């Protein structure tokens, strides 16, 4: 037998393994032990990032391998595909959106200039060049929108929309719509907020805001929503309390 010694948050954790085991399997054992998703951890070995596809014996002839473990900062895991969703993705979306806005403003300015030139019977060649510039700006917009769509596709929540047939009492078949949203919470504290707690004092609120708030309160309760933590249904609550840490999968099942 061999040993993989992981140093995680200042603590040494020993995982027993065989020399022909893939590092991915060994690291999975560690992630299960510390209750943190494999994709949210960084494994460092020999001055670089550990190759999880290598076997123990491909990396060393010793009986023990020492690996430093760190966590990705400000990142979450997509529950559907396991991809890491980082702030970088959000920043890229904002940047692409800003580029689109700038290009649209540029097109508007170009069109206004062309209209003025036509009205003033300016040189046709200048107008043609400006039209070419507009074409370049439109192509830039197309590229930025493609980038935005690609990024948006990586951060979509898993939303299922399935028709479920219920009992056919009195020979009447009913169809109900089952809607689920699954997301991942990074749990660092003993308690996390799952839903907004509708317990505010509304006496000084405007009537319209009171109305919206009461509608929300009527829609978000145990009669309308089931909450599952790691596929296990829990008693309905706006908060979730437990001692576990790390990434937990939360599923909201809308019954109505």
C-alpha positions as CSV (number, residue, x, y, z in Angstrom):
1,X,0.0,0.0,0.0
2,X,1.0,3.6,-0.6
3,X,-0.1,6.9,1.0
4,X,-1.1,10.3,-0.4
5,X,-0.5,13.0,2.2
6,X,-2.7,16.0,1.5
7,X,-2.2,19.3,3.2
8,X,-5.5,21.2,3.3
9,X,-6.2,24.4,5.3
10,X,-3.1,23.7,7.5
11,X,-4.2,20.1,8.3
12,X,-2.5,16.9,7.0
13,X,-4.9,14.2,5.7
14,X,-3.6,10.8,4.8
15,X,-5.4,8.7,2.1
16,X,-4.4,5.1,1.8
17,X,-4.1,4.0,-1.9
18,X,-2.4,1.6,-4.3
19,X,0.4,2.6,-6.6
20,X,-1.6,1.9,-9.8
21,X,-4.5,4.1,-8.7
22,X,-5.2,7.2,-10.7
23,X,-4.7,10.5,-8.8
24,X,-8.2,11.5,-9.8
25,X,-9.6,8.6,-7.7
26,X,-7.3,9.3,-4.8
27,X,-8.2,13.1,-4.9
28,X,-11.9,12.1,-5.1
29,X,-11.5,10.2,-1.8
30,X,-10.1,13.3,-0.2
31,X,-12.9,15.5,-1.5
32,X,-15.5,13.1,-0.1
33,X,-13.6,13.1,3.2
34,X,-13.6,16.9,3.6
35,X,-17.0,17.3,1.9
36,X,-15.7,19.8,-0.7
37,X,-16.4,19.2,-4.5
38,X,-13.4,17.9,-6.4
39,X,-13.9,20.6,-9.1
40,X,-13.6,23.4,-6.5
41,X,-10.1,22.2,-5.3
42,X,-6.6,22.9,-6.6
43,X,-4.1,20.1,-6.2
44,X,-0.4,21.2,-6.4
45,X,2.5,18.8,-6.7
46,X,6.2,19.3,-7.8
47,X,5.9,23.0,-8.3
48,X,2.8,22.8,-10.5
49,X,-0.8,21.7,-10.9
50,X,-1.3,18.0,-10.3
51,X,-2.2,15.9,-13.3
52,X,-5.2,13.9,-12.1
53,X,-5.0,11.5,-15.0
54,X,-1.6,10.2,-13.9
55,X,-1.3,7.1,-11.6
56,X,0.5,7.2,-8.3
57,X,3.5,5.3,-9.6
58,X,3.8,7.5,-12.7
59,X,4.4,10.5,-10.4
60,X,6.8,8.9,-7.9
61,X,8.7,5.8,-7.0
62,X,8.3,6.6,-3.3
63,X,5.6,5.1,-1.1
64,X,4.2,8.5,-0.1
65,X,3.3,11.5,-2.2
66,X,2.8,15.0,-0.6
67,X,0.2,17.2,-2.2
68,X,-0.8,20.8,-1.3
69,X,-4.5,21.4,-1.6
70,X,-6.1,24.8,-2.1
71,X,-9.6,26.1,-2.9
72,X,-10.6,28.2,-5.9
73,X,-11.6,31.6,-4.7
74,X,-15.0,33.2,-5.4
75,X,-16.1,30.2,-7.6
76,X,-19.1,27.9,-7.6
77,X,-19.8,24.6,-9.3
78,X,-22.5,24.1,-11.9
79,X,-24.7,21.2,-10.5
80,X,-25.5,20.1,-14.1
81,X,-22.1,19.8,-15.7
82,X,-19.6,20.2,-12.9
83,X,-18.0,23.3,-14.5
84,X,-16.5,25.9,-12.3
85,X,-18.3,29.2,-12.6
86,X,-16.0,32.0,-11.6
87,X,-16.2,35.8,-11.3
88,X,-14.1,35.8,-14.5
89,X,-17.1,34.6,-16.5
90,X,-19.2,37.4,-15.0
91,X,-16.5,40.0,-15.8
92,X,-16.3,38.7,-19.4
93,X,-20.1,39.0,-19.8
94,X,-20.0,42.6,-18.5
95,X,-17.0,43.4,-20.8
96,X,-18.8,41.9,-23.8
97,X,-22.0,43.8,-23.0
98,X,-20.0,47.1,-22.7
99,X,-18.4,46.4,-26.1
100,X,-21.8,45.9,-27.6
101,X,-23.1,49.1,-26.1
102,X,-20.1,51.0,-27.4
103,X,-20.5,49.6,-30.9
104,X,-24.2,50.6,-30.9
105,X,-23.3,54.1,-29.9
106,X,-20.7,54.2,-32.6
107,X,-23.2,53.0,-35.2
108,X,-25.6,55.7,-34.1
109,X,-23.0,58.4,-34.5
110,X,-21.9,57.1,-37.9
111,X,-25.6,57.1,-39.1
112,X,-26.1,60.6,-37.9
113,X,-23.0,61.7,-39.7
114,X,-24.0,60.0,-42.9
115,X,-27.4,61.7,-42.8
116,X,-25.8,65.1,-42.4
117,X,-23.4,64.3,-45.2
118,X,-26.2,63.3,-47.5
119,X,-28.2,66.4,-46.6
120,X,-25.1,68.5,-47.3
121,X,-24.3,66.7,-50.5
122,X,-20.8,65.7,-49.3
123,X,-18.4,63.5,-51.2
124,X,-19.9,60.0,-51.9
125,X,-16.6,58.2,-51.1
126,X,-16.7,59.5,-47.5
127,X,-20.2,58.2,-47.1
128,X,-19.1,54.8,-48.5
129,X,-16.2,54.6,-46.1
130,X,-18.5,55.4,-43.2
131,X,-20.9,52.6,-44.3
132,X,-17.9,50.2,-44.3
133,X,-17.1,51.3,-40.7
134,X,-20.7,50.5,-39.7
135,X,-20.2,47.0,-41.2
136,X,-17.1,46.5,-39.1
137,X,-19.0,47.6,-35.9
138,X,-21.8,45.2,-36.7
139,X,-19.4,42.3,-37.1
140,X,-17.9,43.2,-33.8
141,X,-21.3,43.2,-32.2
142,X,-22.0,39.7,-33.7
143,X,-18.7,38.4,-32.2
144,X,-19.4,39.9,-28.7
145,X,-23.0,38.5,-28.7
146,X,-21.6,35.0,-29.6
147,X,-19.2,35.3,-26.7
148,X,-22.0,36.4,-24.4
149,X,-24.2,33.4,-25.5
150,X,-21.3,31.0,-24.9
151,X,-20.7,32.3,-21.4
152,X,-24.4,32.4,-20.6
153,X,-24.7,28.8,-21.6
154,X,-22.2,27.8,-18.9
155,X,-24.0,29.5,-16.1
156,X,-27.6,28.4,-16.7
157,X,-29.3,26.8,-13.8
158,X,-30.6,23.3,-14.3
159,X,-34.3,23.9,-14.9
160,X,-36.5,20.9,-15.8
161,X,-40.0,21.3,-17.2
162,X,-41.6,17.8,-17.3
163,X,-45.2,16.9,-17.6
164,X,-46.1,14.4,-14.9
165,X,-49.3,12.4,-15.1
166,X,-51.1,12.0,-11.8
167,X,-53.9,9.6,-10.7
168,X,-56.9,9.2,-12.9
169,X,-59.7,9.2,-10.2
170,X,-63.2,9.5,-11.6
171,X,-61.7,8.6,-15.0
172,X,-60.2,12.1,-15.2
173,X,-56.5,12.3,-16.1
174,X,-54.8,15.4,-14.7
175,X,-51.5,16.8,-15.7
176,X,-49.3,18.7,-13.4
177,X,-46.2,20.6,-14.2
178,X,-43.1,19.8,-12.2
179,X,-40.6,22.6,-12.1
180,X,-37.3,22.2,-10.3
181,X,-34.3,24.6,-9.9
182,X,-31.1,23.1,-8.7
183,X,-28.1,25.2,-7.5
184,X,-25.0,24.9,-5.4
185,X,-24.3,26.8,-2.2
186,X,-20.8,27.1,-0.8
187,X,-21.5,26.6,2.9
188,X,-18.8,28.2,5.1
189,X,-21.0,28.8,8.2
190,X,-23.4,26.6,10.2
191,X,-26.4,28.4,8.8
192,X,-27.2,29.7,5.3
193,X,-30.2,31.5,3.8
194,X,-32.0,29.4,1.3
195,X,-35.0,31.7,0.7
196,X,-36.0,35.2,1.7
197,X,-37.8,35.2,5.1
198,X,-41.1,37.1,4.8
199,X,-41.3,38.4,8.3
200,X,-40.8,42.1,7.9
201,X,-42.9,44.8,9.6
202,X,-44.9,46.4,6.7
203,X,-46.9,49.1,8.5
204,X,-44.9,52.0,7.0
205,X,-44.7,50.5,3.5
206,X,-46.5,51.8,0.4
207,X,-49.6,49.8,-0.5
208,X,-48.1,48.5,-3.8
209,X,-45.0,47.2,-2.1
210,X,-47.1,45.5,0.6
211,X,-49.2,43.8,-2.1
212,X,-46.1,42.4,-3.8
213,X,-44.6,41.3,-0.5
214,X,-47.8,39.5,0.6
215,X,-48.0,37.7,-2.8
216,X,-44.4,36.5,-2.3
217,X,-45.2,35.3,1.2
218,X,-48.2,33.4,-0.2
219,X,-46.2,31.7,-2.9
220,X,-43.1,30.8,-0.9
221,X,-44.1,28.3,1.7
222,X,-44.3,24.5,2.4
223,X,-47.5,24.2,0.4
224,X,-45.9,25.4,-2.8
225,X,-42.2,24.4,-2.5
226,X,-40.2,21.3,-1.4
227,X,-36.6,21.8,-0.5
228,X,-34.0,19.0,-1.0
229,X,-30.4,19.1,0.3
230,X,-28.2,16.7,-1.6
231,X,-31.4,15.0,-2.9
232,X,-32.8,14.5,0.6
233,X,-36.0,16.4,1.4
234,X,-35.8,18.6,4.4
235,X,-38.5,20.3,6.5
236,X,-39.4,23.6,4.9
237,X,-37.4,26.5,6.2
238,X,-36.0,29.8,5.0
239,X,-32.6,28.8,6.5
240,X,-30.6,25.6,6.5
241,X,-28.6,24.7,9.7
242,X,-26.0,21.9,9.9
243,X,-22.4,21.4,10.8
244,X,-21.3,20.4,7.2
245,X,-19.1,22.7,5.2
246,X,-18.3,23.1,1.5
247,X,-20.5,22.8,-1.5
248,X,-24.1,21.5,-1.0
249,X,-26.6,20.9,-3.8
250,X,-30.0,22.5,-3.1
251,X,-33.1,21.6,-5.1
252,X,-36.3,23.7,-5.0
253,X,-39.3,21.8,-6.3
254,X,-42.3,24.0,-7.2
255,X,-45.5,22.0,-6.6
256,X,-47.9,24.6,-8.0
